[in-house]
């Protein structure tokens, strides 16, 4: 006798009467194993019982990346584990449903007028209102400056795409906008604005799972 280890699948198949054969030893092994009745392994089986038995291989779940998904985060969403805006107290007006604008930035430390967005994904579109009182703003991703943008416009628009940042690497990121205290010569102020962001992220799906299998070759 040699020790052989069969999977939980074998025990289940034996109990259900799926294994068909002429040897009564199969039924005896099932009846005598308390471990088998508990769905555990059958430890000791004679070599003769294992003749004609082939154990199948186990494949890990196959995972594939599917299409890109979009999530719009409005400036009004200001709480959660991820995907929300953060505004410092005393630096922003109430705004409206479409966008919000800052108070006049401090002339010495304009960067203290800012907002952040915590998000999960690999790409982000940034939207802001543009108007005559608006100045210039700097955008950052994870602490890295991405450029300076002018929010001046001769007539008001509540929300317009200002910039897109791609190839960020799928995962959590922090977008930050800071006032510069500078402006277009035509602008009447140095305010900055926030409307919404659109985040692009991946979703992973399990394509297939193959359980361990046991094949019986009839004799």
C-alpha positions in Angstrom: 0.0 0.0 0.0 1.2 3.5 -0.8 -0.2 6.9 0.3 -2.0 8.7 -2.4 -3.7 12.1 -2.2 -6.8 12.8 -4.1 -8.6 16.1 -4.3 -11.9 17.1 -2.7 -13.3 16.6 -6.2 -12.7 12.8 -6.0 -14.5 12.6 -2.7 -17.5 14.5 -4.0 -17.6 12.3 -7.1 -17.5 9.1 -5.1 -20.2 10.2 -2.8 -22.4 11.2 -5.7 -22.0 7.8 -7.4 -20.3 9.4 -10.5 -17.5 6.9 -10.6 -18.6 3.7 -12.3 -16.6 0.5 -12.2 -16.8 -3.2 -11.3 -14.5 -3.1 -8.2 -16.4 -2.9 -4.9 -13.3 -1.4 -3.4 -14.3 2.1 -4.6 -17.5 1.9 -2.6 -15.7 0.4 0.4 -13.1 3.2 0.4 -15.9 5.8 0.4 -17.8 4.2 3.2 -14.7 3.7 5.4 -13.3 7.2 5.1 -14.6 9.7 7.7 -12.4 12.3 6.1 -14.1 11.7 2.8 -17.5 12.2 4.4 -16.2 15.6 5.6 -15.1 16.6 2.1 -11.4 16.2 2.8 -8.8 14.0 1.2 -8.8 10.3 1.0 -5.4 9.4 2.2 -4.7 5.7 1.7 -5.7 3.9 -1.5 -4.0 0.8 -2.9 -2.1 0.8 -6.1 -4.7 -1.4 -7.7 -7.4 1.1 -7.1 -5.4 3.8 -8.8 -4.9 1.9 -12.0 -6.6 3.6 -14.9 -7.0 6.9 -13.0 -5.7 10.1 -14.5 -5.5 13.3 -12.6 -6.3 16.4 -14.6 -4.3 19.6 -14.4 -5.3 22.8 -12.6 -5.3 26.1 -14.4 -5.1 29.4 -12.6 -8.0 31.8 -13.3 -7.4 33.6 -16.6 -7.6 37.4 -16.2 -7.9 39.9 -19.0 -8.2 43.6 -19.1 -11.4 44.8 -20.8 -12.5 48.1 -22.1 -11.9 51.5 -20.6 -14.5 53.0 -18.2 -15.2 56.6 -17.5 -16.3 58.2 -14.2 -17.4 61.8 -14.0 -16.6 63.5 -10.6 -18.4 66.8 -10.1 -16.9 69.5 -7.9 -19.8 68.9 -5.5 -18.6 65.4 -4.5 -16.4 66.2 -1.6 -16.2 63.0 0.4 -15.5 59.3 0.0 -12.7 56.8 0.0 -11.6 57.9 -3.5 -12.8 60.0 -6.5 -13.7 63.2 -4.7 -12.7 66.9 -4.5 -11.0 68.6 -1.6 -11.3 72.4 -1.1 -9.5 74.3 1.7 -11.7 76.3 4.0 -12.1 80.0 3.4 -10.6 80.0 -0.1 -13.7 79.2 -2.2 -17.1 80.6 -2.9 -20.3 78.5 -2.7 -20.5 78.5 -6.5 -23.4 76.7 -8.2 -24.3 73.2 -9.4 -22.0 73.6 -12.5 -18.8 75.0 -11.0 -17.3 76.9 -8.2 -14.7 79.7 -8.2 -12.1 80.9 -5.7 -11.9 84.0 -3.6 -9.0 86.3 -4.7 -5.8 84.4 -4.0 -3.3 85.8 -1.5 -0.8 88.1 -3.4 2.2 86.7 -1.5 1.2 83.0 -1.3 -1.3 82.4 -4.1 -0.7 78.7 -4.0 -2.7 78.5 -0.8 -5.7 78.8 -3.0 -6.0 75.3 -4.5 -8.1 72.2 -4.8 -7.3 68.6 -5.1 -9.0 65.5 -6.5 -8.2 62.0 -5.3 -9.0 59.5 -8.0 -8.2 56.0 -9.2 -7.5 55.4 -12.9 -4.9 56.1 -15.6 -6.2 59.3 -17.3 -8.0 62.4 -16.2 -9.8 65.3 -18.1 -10.0 68.5 -16.1 -12.9 70.9 -16.6 -13.2 74.5 -15.2 -15.2 77.6 -15.8 -13.7 80.5 -17.7 -14.5 84.2 -17.4 -13.1 87.7 -17.2 -12.0 87.6 -13.5 -10.1 84.3 -14.0 -6.3 84.2 -13.8 -3.8 81.4 -14.5 -3.6 78.1 -12.7 -1.0 75.4 -12.4 -1.9 71.7 -12.5 -0.1 68.9 -10.8 -0.4 65.1 -10.8 1.1 63.3 -7.7 3.2 66.4 -7.0 4.6 66.7 -10.5 3.8 70.0 -12.3 2.0 69.4 -15.6 1.7 73.0 -16.9 0.2 76.4 -16.5 -3.3 77.2 -17.9 -5.1 80.4 -18.6 -8.7 80.5 -17.4 -9.5 83.9 -18.9 -12.4 84.2 -21.3 -14.2 87.4 -22.5 -17.6 85.9 -21.7 -18.5 83.4 -19.1 -18.7 79.6 -19.6 -19.4 77.4 -16.6 -17.4 74.4 -17.7 -14.8 73.7 -20.4 -12.2 71.1 -20.8 -8.9 72.6 -19.9 -6.4 69.7 -20.0 -6.0 66.0 -20.3 -3.4 63.9 -18.5 -2.8 60.4 -19.8 -0.5 57.4 -19.2 -0.5 57.8 -15.5 -0.5 54.1 -14.6 -3.6 52.5 -13.4 -4.1 53.2 -9.7 -4.7 56.0 -7.1 -3.5 59.5 -7.9 -3.9 63.1 -6.6 -4.6 65.9 -9.0 -4.0 69.4 -7.7 -4.7 72.9 -9.0 -3.0 75.9 -7.6 -3.6 79.6 -8.2 -0.5 81.4 -9.6 -1.5 84.9 -8.7 -0.9 85.9 -12.4 -3.3 86.6 -15.2 -3.8 87.4 -18.8 -3.5 91.1 -19.6 -7.2 91.2 -20.5 -8.3 89.5 -17.3 -9.8 91.5 -14.4 -8.7 89.1 -11.7 -6.6 86.1 -10.7 -9.3 83.8 -9.5 -9.3 80.0 -10.4 -12.2 77.7 -11.0 -13.3 74.1 -10.6 -16.1 72.3 -12.4 -15.5 68.6 -12.7 -13.1 65.9 -13.8 -13.6 62.8 -15.9 -11.5 59.8 -14.8 -10.6 56.9 -17.1 -10.0 53.5 -15.5 -9.7 49.8 -16.3 -11.8 47.0 -15.1 -10.6 43.4 -14.7 -12.8 40.4 -15.3 -12.3 36.8 -14.6 -12.4 35.1 -18.0 -12.5 31.4 -16.9 -11.8 29.2 -14.0 -11.0 25.5 -14.4 -11.3 23.4 -11.3 -9.1 20.3 -10.7 -10.6 17.3 -12.6 -10.3 13.6 -12.2 -10.8 11.4 -15.3 -11.5 7.6 -15.1 -10.4 5.4 -17.9 -12.7 2.3 -18.0 -11.0 -1.0 -18.1 
